[in-house]
Amino acid sequence: HPVPTLIFSVFPLTGCAPLSVSTMNNSVLNGSTILSWLWQIGPNSSSSAASETILPNAGLYDVFLQATTTNGCIVDTLLSNYIEVYPSPDAVIAPESLEYELFDYNINITNLSTGGTIYNWSLFDNLYSTLEDLVYHITVPGEFTFELLVINSFGCKDSTDVTITVNPSFAIFFPNAFTPDHDGNNDTYMPKGYGIKEFEIMIFDRWGEMVFKSTDLNIG
């Protein structure tokens, strides 16, 4: 009885986990009629003429193809350790907080990733730092999305991101004394602050009479 000549290709042969592998069956039937096909790529099997599978873990994988004809003839071939799947890093970050105030000075994010050798931190799609952990100096309020791209020695990558909010902080400070003796030193009572949009101060004497009023933080 005629039997087929098994010819096939597998691609890709190497790659990062999880690796999607496809096959192309170019077998020559030689006048035979195929009853069934059996593919085995690592732990996965398929009964279709061509196969596509996902190899989730790093390692070496065999490729096995078997054809059974309608006459009961069985032909197979095995390629040992034919596919190599490289390990991928695992990108994990731990922000100190998801919400900051403008006066908090720095945003701190700890890198807990494993399996990486290169760390690229990006902000607004621009590379910001290649240090393992991130320290970002706060200058303005808003929402900031930090992305970490982790790369290992095989060129395999993983990424993760976090969005952190910086609130528009404000504060005001009042002096507890002043000396209005017209000597040019500490003559006016003037609060200081930042992040303030509207301001009003009224000062009354001991008899309840208003002696000073201002809506300008810079006028005392």
Contacts in CASP RR format, 6 or more apart in sequence:
PFRMAT RR
TARGET T0000
AUTHOR 0000-0000-0000
METHOD contacts of the structure
MODEL  1
HPVPTLIFSVFPLTGCAPLSVSTMNNSVLNGSTILSWLWQIGPNSSSSAA
SETILPNAGLYDVFLQATTTNGCIVDTLLSNYIEVYPSPDAVIAPESLEY
ELFDYNINITNLSTGGTIYNWSLFDNLYSTLEDLVYHITVPGEFTFELLV
INSFGCKDSTDVTITVNPSFAIFFPNAFTPDHDGNNDTYMPKGYGIKEFE
IMIFDRWGEMVFKSTDLNIG
1 32 0 8 1.000
1 69 0 8 1.000
1 71 0 8 1.000
1 72 0 8 1.000
1 73 0 8 1.000
2 29 0 8 1.000
2 30 0 8 1.000
2 31 0 8 1.000
2 32 0 8 1.000
2 69 0 8 1.000
3 30 0 8 1.000
3 32 0 8 1.000
3 67 0 8 1.000
3 69 0 8 1.000
3 73 0 8 1.000
3 75 0 8 1.000
4 27 0 8 1.000
4 28 0 8 1.000
4 29 0 8 1.000
4 30 0 8 1.000
4 32 0 8 1.000
4 34 0 8 1.000
4 67 0 8 1.000
4 69 0 8 1.000
4 75 0 8 1.000
5 27 0 8 1.000
5 28 0 8 1.000
5 30 0 8 1.000
6 27 0 8 1.000
6 65 0 8 1.000
6 67 0 8 1.000
6 75 0 8 1.000
6 76 0 8 1.000
6 77 0 8 1.000
7 25 0 8 1.000
7 26 0 8 1.000
7 27 0 8 1.000
7 28 0 8 1.000
8 23 0 8 1.000
8 24 0 8 1.000
8 25 0 8 1.000
8 26 0 8 1.000
8 27 0 8 1.000
8 65 0 8 1.000
9 23 0 8 1.000
9 24 0 8 1.000
9 26 0 8 1.000
10 21 0 8 1.000
10 22 0 8 1.000
10 23 0 8 1.000
10 24 0 8 1.000
10 41 0 8 1.000
10 63 0 8 1.000
10 79 0 8 1.000
10 82 0 8 1.000
10 83 0 8 1.000
11 21 0 8 1.000
11 22 0 8 1.000
11 24 0 8 1.000
12 19 0 8 1.000
12 21 0 8 1.000
13 82 0 8 1.000
13 83 0 8 1.000
13 84 0 8 1.000
14 83 0 8 1.000
14 84 0 8 1.000
14 85 0 8 1.000
14 86 0 8 1.000
15 84 0 8 1.000
15 85 0 8 1.000
15 86 0 8 1.000
15 154 0 8 1.000
15 156 0 8 1.000
16 85 0 8 1.000
16 86 0 8 1.000
16 87 0 8 1.000
16 88 0 8 1.000
16 154 0 8 1.000
16 155 0 8 1.000
16 156 0 8 1.000
16 157 0 8 1.000
17 55 0 8 1.000
17 56 0 8 1.000
17 57 0 8 1.000
17 58 0 8 1.000
17 85 0 8 1.000
17 86 0 8 1.000
17 87 0 8 1.000
17 88 0 8 1.000
17 156 0 8 1.000
18 54 0 8 1.000
18 55 0 8 1.000
18 56 0 8 1.000
18 57 0 8 1.000
18 88 0 8 1.000
19 54 0 8 1.000
19 55 0 8 1.000
19 83 0 8 1.000
19 85 0 8 1.000
20 52 0 8 1.000
20 53 0 8 1.000
20 54 0 8 1.000
21 41 0 8 1.000
21 52 0 8 1.000
21 53 0 8 1.000
21 54 0 8 1.000
21 55 0 8 1.000
21 83 0 8 1.000
22 50 0 8 1.000
22 51 0 8 1.000
22 52 0 8 1.000
23 39 0 8 1.000
23 41 0 8 1.000
23 50 0 8 1.000
23 51 0 8 1.000
23 52 0 8 1.000
23 63 0 8 1.000
23 65 0 8 1.000
24 50 0 8 1.000
25 37 0 8 1.000
25 49 0 8 1.000
25 50 0 8 1.000
25 65 0 8 1.000
27 65 0 8 1.000
27 67 0 8 1.000
32 69 0 8 1.000
32 70 0 8 1.000
32 71 0 8 1.000
32 73 0 8 1.000
33 69 0 8 1.000
33 70 0 8 1.000
33 71 0 8 1.000
34 49 0 8 1.000
34 67 0 8 1.000
34 68 0 8 1.000
34 69 0 8 1.000
34 70 0 8 1.000
35 68 0 8 1.000
35 69 0 8 1.000
35 70 0 8 1.000
35 72 0 8 1.000
36 47 0 8 1.000
36 67 0 8 1.000
36 68 0 8 1.000
37 46 0 8 1.000
37 47 0 8 1.000
37 48 0 8 1.000
37 49 0 8 1.000
37 65 0 8 1.000
37 66 0 8 1.000
37 67 0 8 1.000
37 68 0 8 1.000
38 45 0 8 1.000
38 46 0 8 1.000
38 47 0 8 1.000
38 64 0 8 1.000
38 65 0 8 1.000
38 66 0 8 1.000
38 67 0 8 1.000
38 68 0 8 1.000
38 76 0 8 1.000
39 45 0 8 1.000
39 46 0 8 1.000
39 47 0 8 1.000
39 48 0 8 1.000
39 51 0 8 1.000
39 63 0 8 1.000
39 64 0 8 1.000
39 65 0 8 1.000
40 62 0 8 1.000
40 63 0 8 1.000
40 64 0 8 1.000
40 65 0 8 1.000
41 51 0 8 1.000
41 53 0 8 1.000
41 55 0 8 1.000
41 61 0 8 1.000
41 62 0 8 1.000
41 63 0 8 1.000
41 64 0 8 1.000
41 83 0 8 1.000
42 55 0 8 1.000
42 61 0 8 1.000
42 62 0 8 1.000
42 63 0 8 1.000
42 83 0 8 1.000
44 53 0 8 1.000
44 54 0 8 1.000
44 55 0 8 1.000
46 53 0 8 1.000
55 61 0 8 1.000
55 83 0 8 1.000
55 85 0 8 1.000
57 85 0 8 1.000
58 85 0 8 1.000
58 86 0 8 1.000
58 87 0 8 1.000
58 88 0 8 1.000
59 84 0 8 1.000
59 85 0 8 1.000
60 81 0 8 1.000
60 83 0 8 1.000
60 84 0 8 1.000
60 85 0 8 1.000
61 81 0 8 1.000
61 82 0 8 1.000
61 83 0 8 1.000
61 84 0 8 1.000
61 85 0 8 1.000
62 78 0 8 1.000
62 79 0 8 1.000
62 80 0 8 1.000
62 81 0 8 1.000
62 82 0 8 1.000
63 78 0 8 1.000
63 79 0 8 1.000
63 82 0 8 1.000
63 83 0 8 1.000
64 76 0 8 1.000
64 77 0 8 1.000
64 78 0 8 1.000
64 79 0 8 1.000
65 76 0 8 1.000
65 77 0 8 1.000
66 74 0 8 1.000
66 75 0 8 1.000
66 76 0 8 1.000
67 74 0 8 1.000
67 75 0 8 1.000
67 76 0 8 1.000
68 74 0 8 1.000
69 75 0 8 1.000
86 152 0 8 1.000
86 154 0 8 1.000
86 155 0 8 1.000
86 156 0 8 1.000
87 115 0 8 1.000
87 152 0 8 1.000
87 154 0 8 1.000
87 156 0 8 1.000
88 152 0 8 1.000
88 156 0 8 1.000
88 157 0 8 1.000
88 158 0 8 1.000
89 113 0 8 1.000
89 114 0 8 1.000
89 115 0 8 1.000
89 116 0 8 1.000
89 150 0 8 1.000
89 151 0 8 1.000
89 152 0 8 1.000
89 156 0 8 1.000
89 157 0 8 1.000
89 158 0 8 1.000
90 113 0 8 1.000
90 114 0 8 1.000
90 115 0 8 1.000
90 150 0 8 1.000
90 158 0 8 1.000
91 113 0 8 1.000
91 148 0 8 1.000
91 149 0 8 1.000
91 150 0 8 1.000
91 158 0 8 1.000
91 159 0 8 1.000
91 160 0 8 1.000
92 111 0 8 1.000
92 112 0 8 1.000
92 113 0 8 1.000
92 114 0 8 1.000
92 160 0 8 1.000
93 109 0 8 1.000
93 110 0 8 1.000
93 111 0 8 1.000
93 112 0 8 1.000
93 113 0 8 1.000
93 134 0 8 1.000
93 146 0 8 1.000
93 148 0 8 1.000
93 160 0 8 1.000
93 162 0 8 1.000
94 109 0 8 1.000
94 110 0 8 1.000
94 112 0 8 1.000
95 107 0 8 1.000
95 108 0 8 1.000
95 109 0 8 1.000
95 110 0 8 1.000
95 162 0 8 1.000
95 164 0 8 1.000
96 107 0 8 1.000
96 108 0 8 1.000
96 109 0 8 1.000
96 110 0 8 1.000
97 164 0 8 1.000
98 162 0 8 1.000
98 163 0 8 1.000
98 164 0 8 1.000
98 165 0 8 1.000
99 164 0 8 1.000
99 165 0 8 1.000
99 166 0 8 1.000
99 167 0 8 1.000
100 107 0 8 1.000
100 138 0 8 1.000
100 164 0 8 1.000
100 165 0 8 1.000
100 166 0 8 1.000
100 167 0 8 1.000
101 166 0 8 1.000
101 167 0 8 1.000
101 169 0 8 1.000
102 138 0 8 1.000
102 140 0 8 1.000
102 141 0 8 1.000
102 166 0 8 1.000
102 167 0 8 1.000
102 168 0 8 1.000
102 169 0 8 1.000
102 195 0 8 1.000
103 169 0 8 1.000
103 171 0 8 1.000
104 138 0 8 1.000
104 166 0 8 1.000
105 137 0 8 1.000
105 138 0 8 1.000
106 135 0 8 1.000
106 136 0 8 1.000
106 137 0 8 1.000
106 138 0 8 1.000
107 134 0 8 1.000
107 135 0 8 1.000
107 136 0 8 1.000
107 138 0 8 1.000
107 144 0 8 1.000
107 146 0 8 1.000
107 164 0 8 1.000
107 166 0 8 1.000
108 133 0 8 1.000
108 134 0 8 1.000
108 135 0 8 1.000
109 133 0 8 1.000
109 134 0 8 1.000
109 136 0 8 1.000
109 146 0 8 1.000
109 148 0 8 1.000
109 162 0 8 1.000
110 133 0 8 1.000
111 119 0 8 1.000
111 132 0 8 1.000
111 133 0 8 1.000
111 134 0 8 1.000
111 148 0 8 1.000
113 119 0 8 1.000
113 148 0 8 1.000
113 150 0 8 1.000
113 158 0 8 1.000
115 150 0 8 1.000
115 152 0 8 1.000
116 150 0 8 1.000
116 151 0 8 1.000
116 152 0 8 1.000
116 153 0 8 1.000
117 151 0 8 1.000
117 152 0 8 1.000
117 153 0 8 1.000
118 130 0 8 1.000
118 150 0 8 1.000
118 151 0 8 1.000
118 152 0 8 1.000
119 130 0 8 1.000
119 131 0 8 1.000
119 132 0 8 1.000
119 148 0 8 1.000
119 149 0 8 1.000
119 150 0 8 1.000
119 151 0 8 1.000
120 127 0 8 1.000
120 129 0 8 1.000
120 130 0 8 1.000
120 148 0 8 1.000
120 149 0 8 1.000
120 151 0 8 1.000
121 127 0 8 1.000
121 128 0 8 1.000
121 129 0 8 1.000
121 130 0 8 1.000
121 131 0 8 1.000
121 134 0 8 1.000
121 146 0 8 1.000
121 147 0 8 1.000
121 148 0 8 1.000
121 149 0 8 1.000
122 128 0 8 1.000
122 146 0 8 1.000
122 147 0 8 1.000
122 148 0 8 1.000
122 149 0 8 1.000
123 136 0 8 1.000
123 144 0 8 1.000
123 145 0 8 1.000
123 146 0 8 1.000
123 147 0 8 1.000
124 145 0 8 1.000
128 134 0 8 1.000
128 136 0 8 1.000
128 146 0 8 1.000
129 135 0 8 1.000
134 146 0 8 1.000
134 148 0 8 1.000
136 144 0 8 1.000
136 146 0 8 1.000
138 166 0 8 1.000
140 166 0 8 1.000
141 166 0 8 1.000
141 167 0 8 1.000
141 168 0 8 1.000
141 169 0 8 1.000
142 165 0 8 1.000
142 166 0 8 1.000
142 167 0 8 1.000
142 168 0 8 1.000
143 163 0 8 1.000
143 164 0 8 1.000
143 165 0 8 1.000
143 166 0 8 1.000
144 163 0 8 1.000
144 164 0 8 1.000
144 165 0 8 1.000
144 166 0 8 1.000
145 161 0 8 1.000
145 162 0 8 1.000
145 163 0 8 1.000
145 164 0 8 1.000
146 161 0 8 1.000
146 162 0 8 1.000
146 163 0 8 1.000
146 164 0 8 1.000
147 159 0 8 1.000
147 160 0 8 1.000
147 161 0 8 1.000
148 159 0 8 1.000
148 160 0 8 1.000
148 161 0 8 1.000
149 157 0 8 1.000
149 158 0 8 1.000
149 159 0 8 1.000
150 157 0 8 1.000
150 158 0 8 1.000
150 159 0 8 1.000
151 157 0 8 1.000
168 195 0 8 1.000
169 194 0 8 1.000
169 195 0 8 1.000
170 193 0 8 1.000
170 194 0 8 1.000
170 195 0 8 1.000
170 196 0 8 1.000
171 193 0 8 1.000
171 194 0 8 1.000
171 195 0 8 1.000
172 191 0 8 1.000
172 192 0 8 1.000
172 193 0 8 1.000
172 196 0 8 1.000
172 199 0 8 1.000
173 191 0 8 1.000
173 192 0 8 1.000
173 193 0 8 1.000
174 191 0 8 1.000
175 189 0 8 1.000
175 190 0 8 1.000
175 191 0 8 1.000
178 186 0 8 1.000
178 187 0 8 1.000
178 188 0 8 1.000
178 189 0 8 1.000
179 185 0 8 1.000
179 186 0 8 1.000
179 187 0 8 1.000
180 187 0 8 1.000
180 188 0 8 1.000
180 189 0 8 1.000
181 187 0 8 1.000
188 220 0 8 1.000
189 203 0 8 1.000
189 212 0 8 1.000
189 220 0 8 1.000
190 217 0 8 1.000
190 218 0 8 1.000
190 219 0 8 1.000
190 220 0 8 1.000
191 199 0 8 1.000
191 201 0 8 1.000
191 217 0 8 1.000
192 217 0 8 1.000
193 217 0 8 1.000
196 217 0 8 1.000
198 215 0 8 1.000
199 214 0 8 1.000
199 215 0 8 1.000
199 216 0 8 1.000
199 217 0 8 1.000
200 213 0 8 1.000
200 214 0 8 1.000
200 215 0 8 1.000
201 212 0 8 1.000
201 213 0 8 1.000
201 214 0 8 1.000
201 215 0 8 1.000
202 210 0 8 1.000
202 212 0 8 1.000
202 213 0 8 1.000
203 210 0 8 1.000
203 211 0 8 1.000
203 212 0 8 1.000
203 213 0 8 1.000
204 210 0 8 1.000
204 211 0 8 1.000
205 211 0 8 1.000
212 220 0 8 1.000
214 220 0 8 1.000
END
